[in-house]
Amino acid sequence: MMSFPRGSQTQKIRHPIGTRKGPLEVPPPTEKDWPKDDEEDNVLVDPDEELDFLPQPYRMINKLVNLLFDQSWEIIEERNALRETESSQIQPTVFPPFGEIQLNKMPNCMAVSQDYVFIGGAKGFAIYNIYNAKQIYAWEKLKVDVTSIWATDLGNEILIAPVDEMGVIRLFYFYKEGLYLVKAINEVDDTSKQTTCIKMEVSQGGDFAAFLLQGAGDIWLDVYKLPKETWLKKVENPQLTSNPKKKVRQLQLNTLGLTSADQLEMDTNACFKGDIKLSLPVYIMKIKPPKPVTGTTFKSPLEVFAKIKDCYGLGSGQNHFIKDSQWEQQAEIFQASYKKYLDGEWEEEPLSTATFYFLLPSCLFAMPTEVKGPTGMTCVLGIHWTRSHNFFLYSLNRTLKDKADPEGVWPCAAPIAVSQLSCSSSYLLLACEDGVLTLWDLAKGFPLGIAALPQGCFCQSIHFLKYFLVHKGQNMYPEGPVKSQMKCVVLCTDASLHLLEASGTQGPTISVLVERPVKHLDKTICAVAPVPALPGMVLIFSKNGSVCLMDVAKREIICAFAPPGAFPLEVPWKPMFAVSPDHPCFLLRGDYSHETESTDDAGIQYSVFYFNFEACPLLENISKNCTIPQRDLDNMAFLQALPLEKRCERFLQKSYRKLEKNPEKEQAPEKEQAPEKEQAPEKEQAPEKEQEPWARLQRYSLLLQRQSFKK
């Protein structure tokens, strides 16, 4: 019969520590390794406790049970402390969804543009009205599902680009009541030669489009010019040569929506106009990743300079005078220096990928004079590849016959990990693998500054905010244009969130919005999305499925949003959502399972919830009154937002007021002693005397402005 010790510990006398060798450890689970002198070292204080002394292996089991109990108790105490802390804190107000789009098939992707929501799913995609959540268009012509979708606003039109499971990307032109198929960009007859589209980008205004394709162990970027003017003329004035007997195919209504009467109310003119053939995009350029730097084939430095024409590619590192023997010698030195770190199995490096943007004309790259096009038309494509130090610039004023060489190279000290272009295409932020952030003002043509993330933090994603000011405790957008000033949030790989601010006259500053979670990993930030309708607000999606709205100026949570309790997020660490750039709302997917053990789609109800910020009492006034008039902005103390002339005028006005007040205080006793009759003419002449210095200051200011214009 086995008896247990009284209490968690038995009172024993140990021999001096000096007689024991090594630290105390839990005995291993093999009987051969048990210390033989373990029983000899134990001396009981109370003879009555002799029965409580356990033999092996029960003594080891007892120690492990006590250790497990102590660790469990620590976890319980920690959870209780956390529960008490959360109960003492003020919980944010949670708002339910304003509307719901019910689907009978699983949605895979979602995009928002203008007044429409595009949801990709089984065999195609559907278009819903963002106001009433009614389905207005549907396209179901595929044998596979749509996995990702992009929607670009072209003004009165929308360019839609869905990608299916085979990696084929198609371009659709959506104008008024018609949906037109432009082209399947990478579709081929032989499936063994099928390429996959990884990413796509459309320029501001819709003049160019670029597609990142992958296939046969290679990756490249295809660039097209879009004939959008021709598309618009053709859809507004259909050609008379089209077959009048060919009926316009009505869209099937039961693709992604339920068959309720409300959702089947669709526009009678909504149709897919397949009989109208639009002009195909013009293929202008193919860009491949830069080749690895190898030994030179040049025999003299003169050949190196002769290879570089018009400084194209200067700084890319491709044209150099380093021989193969020098590379081999450098590799041997590196292997010898870091041999202990290099031993082991080497994993194969993944295929390189690219991040690319279309840039507008600026001081850095101007549109050629011989090129005819509207002002502000995209003229340059910027791209950087994985594990590359360089940001390449390619001119779009070329044809397919021209060689695709970069016109400019921006080298960085470390490989570029993440980059982001602002919505206005005015600012570009490059984040390197060493945590250094470089911010470029593309409009002015100079860097706004360089900042470094805290030690151990590496950039995961960058999100630009529309520049805002804090006026009377409320975030507001300036009415006029703002130059050389920006704000953005940076999400790091350790789930910490930072705010980066930069100005043309001040260096960039970084402040922490959310610290890295240490104990409560369920609060890890998974995604961040700015809200254009609310100044200085961002949506934060956490691993536990919570969605919070944060004010970055106050660094506090304003409120939270959550679907009904029966509709949790399908993948909380990778939520499916879309924020409208034109309306104060966002959409979030939530699924409801009727049967916990159901494996098919029959027992699952899929929904996309519509959250309206204006329907929330806390945010109603913010979204409706979020702009500062220019006249109020002039009266504010934000001198950095004012032009130079306004600053000088404010400074001169304040200086004159100070000079005006001091003489009045000195002359006050004299005026009291003087008779009233003598003071009367002085009062009449006072306004004229006050205006004389101010008029001279104004004339002097105008003179300075004229001289600056002459320069």
Disulfide bonds with the S-S distance in Angstrom:
none
